[in-house]
Amino acid sequence: MKHLNELAIGDRAGIIAVNAGGGRAPRLLALGLLPGVTVEVAGVAPFGDPLTVKVRGRPVSLRRADAALVTVEQL
């Protein structure tokens, strides 16, 4: 299993779990990062943070630290 922050641009993956605590979990879930949803890495900022993923066809920017909390299975 991988984490969302380990994927390269163009990679697609299915979300398995969001392993966040505190206030991060509700924010990630509200952005659409739910188990069973397919995401695609659309881009990475020049210095590597943040990264942009497509969730249900919409772009979402995430800090790399937050993306590391999302467990995925690469498709």
ZAFIZA-119781 format. One record per residue (C-alpha): residue in three letters; x, y, z. Coordinates in nm, 2 decimals. Each point is the difference from the previous one (the first is absolute). Example, Ala and Ser with C-alpha at 12.3 -4.5 7.8 and 13.67 -1.06 7.14 Angstrom:
<atoms>
[atom 'ALA' [1.23 -0.45 0.78]]
[atom 'SER' [0.14 0.34 -0.07]]
</atoms>
This chain:
<atoms>
[atom 'MET' [0.00 0.00 0.00]]
[atom 'LYS' [0.11 0.35 -0.07]]
[atom 'HIS' [-0.09 0.35 0.12]]
[atom 'LEU' [-0.13 0.27 -0.23]]
[atom 'ASN' [0.32 0.21 0.03]]
[atom 'GLU' [0.20 -0.29 -0.15]]
[atom 'LEU' [-0.17 0.00 -0.34]]
[atom 'ALA' [0.14 0.17 -0.31]]
[atom 'ILE' [-0.19 0.24 -0.23]]
[atom 'GLY' [-0.25 -0.20 -0.21]]
[atom 'ASP' [-0.03 -0.29 0.25]]
[atom 'ARG' [-0.35 -0.11 0.09]]
[atom 'ALA' [-0.09 -0.17 0.33]]
[atom 'GLY' [-0.30 -0.10 0.21]]
[atom 'ILE' [-0.02 0.14 0.35]]
[atom 'ILE' [0.01 -0.28 0.26]]
[atom 'ALA' [0.00 0.21 0.32]]
[atom 'VAL' [0.06 0.35 0.14]]
[atom 'ASN' [0.22 -0.04 0.31]]
[atom 'ALA' [-0.02 0.35 0.14]]
[atom 'GLY' [-0.07 0.11 0.35]]
[atom 'GLY' [-0.12 0.33 0.15]]
[atom 'GLY' [-0.14 0.25 -0.24]]
[atom 'ARG' [0.17 -0.14 -0.31]]
[atom 'ALA' [-0.24 -0.29 -0.05]]
[atom 'PRO' [-0.32 0.21 -0.04]]
[atom 'ARG' [0.18 0.23 -0.24]]
[atom 'LEU' [0.13 -0.28 -0.22]]
[atom 'LEU' [-0.33 -0.17 -0.01]]
[atom 'ALA' [-0.18 0.32 -0.08]]
[atom 'LEU' [0.23 0.04 -0.30]]
[atom 'GLY' [-0.13 -0.33 -0.13]]
[atom 'LEU' [0.29 -0.23 0.10]]
[atom 'LEU' [-0.23 -0.28 0.10]]
[atom 'PRO' [0.08 -0.38 0.00]]
[atom 'GLY' [-0.10 -0.14 -0.34]]
[atom 'VAL' [0.06 0.32 -0.19]]
[atom 'THR' [0.25 0.00 -0.29]]
[atom 'VAL' [0.25 0.28 -0.01]]
[atom 'GLU' [0.26 0.11 -0.26]]
[atom 'VAL' [0.31 0.20 0.07]]
[atom 'ALA' [-0.04 0.30 -0.23]]
[atom 'GLY' [0.31 0.21 0.09]]
[atom 'VAL' [0.26 0.09 0.25]]
[atom 'ALA' [0.13 0.35 0.09]]
[atom 'PRO' [0.36 0.08 -0.11]]
[atom 'PHE' [0.14 -0.06 0.35]]
[atom 'GLY' [-0.22 -0.31 0.06]]
[atom 'ASP' [-0.27 0.14 0.22]]
[atom 'PRO' [-0.29 0.02 -0.04]]
[atom 'LEU' [-0.12 -0.26 -0.24]]
[atom 'THR' [-0.32 0.01 -0.20]]
[atom 'VAL' [-0.22 -0.31 -0.04]]
[atom 'LYS' [-0.32 -0.05 -0.19]]
[atom 'VAL' [-0.28 -0.12 0.22]]
[atom 'ARG' [-0.32 -0.08 -0.19]]
[atom 'GLY' [0.12 0.21 -0.28]]
[atom 'ARG' [0.08 0.31 0.21]]
[atom 'PRO' [0.34 0.13 0.09]]
[atom 'VAL' [0.10 -0.01 0.37]]
[atom 'SER' [0.33 0.14 0.13]]
[atom 'LEU' [0.14 -0.18 0.30]]
[atom 'ARG' [0.31 0.05 0.21]]
[atom 'ARG' [0.23 -0.29 -0.03]]
[atom 'ALA' [-0.03 -0.07 0.38]]
[atom 'ASP' [-0.38 -0.03 -0.04]]
[atom 'ALA' [0.04 -0.22 -0.31]]
[atom 'ALA' [0.22 -0.23 0.21]]
[atom 'LEU' [-0.30 -0.08 0.22]]
[atom 'VAL' [-0.20 -0.15 -0.29]]
[atom 'THR' [0.06 -0.37 -0.07]]
[atom 'VAL' [-0.05 -0.10 -0.36]]
[atom 'GLU' [0.02 -0.30 -0.23]]
[atom 'GLN' [0.15 0.09 -0.34]]
[atom 'LEU' [-0.22 -0.08 -0.30]]
</atoms>
